[in-house]
């Protein structure tokens, strides 16, 4: 029976039968190590401060603002009616 893994698996190369080495000519190599190249200093950015929004306080402030505008408009209408009635007499 043929297994699906056998069909889909990539072919595996046979293991090497021997190891090949190369000859290195180090006669011209100096005794001084390679110069060290300094890496640029990484500048760490400061962490971003994020605002925390208090939704309950925000909605309460919005309601208070709407109530203030509505009351001011009511008072202006009342003052307007009062000034008109005073002007008629």
HUNOR-V639878 format. One record per residue. N is the residue number from 1. OMEGA is omega as a letter, one per 30 degrees, with the letter a starting at -180 (999 if undefined). Layout:
[[N,OMEGA] [N,OMEGA]]
This chain:
[[1,a] [2,l] [3,a] [4,l] [5,a] [6,a] [7,a] [8,a] [9,l] [10,l] [11,a] [12,l] [13,l] [14,a] [15,a] [16,a] [17,l] [18,a] [19,l] [20,l] [21,l] [22,l] [23,l] [24,l] [25,a] [26,a] [27,a] [28,a] [29,a] [30,l] [31,a] [32,l] [33,l] [34,l] [35,l] [36,l] [37,a] [38,l] [39,l] [40,a] [41,l] [42,l] [43,l] [44,l] [45,l] [46,l] [47,l] [48,l] [49,l] [50,l] [51,l] [52,a] [53,l] [54,a] [55,l] [56,l] [57,l] [58,l] [59,l] [60,l] [61,l] [62,l] [63,l] [64,l] [65,l] [66,l] [67,l] [68,a] [69,a] [70,l] [71,l] [72,l] [73,l] [74,l] [75,l] [76,l] [77,l] [78,l] [79,a] [80,l] [81,a] [82,a] [83,l] [84,a] [85,l] [86,a] [87,a] [88,a] [89,999]]
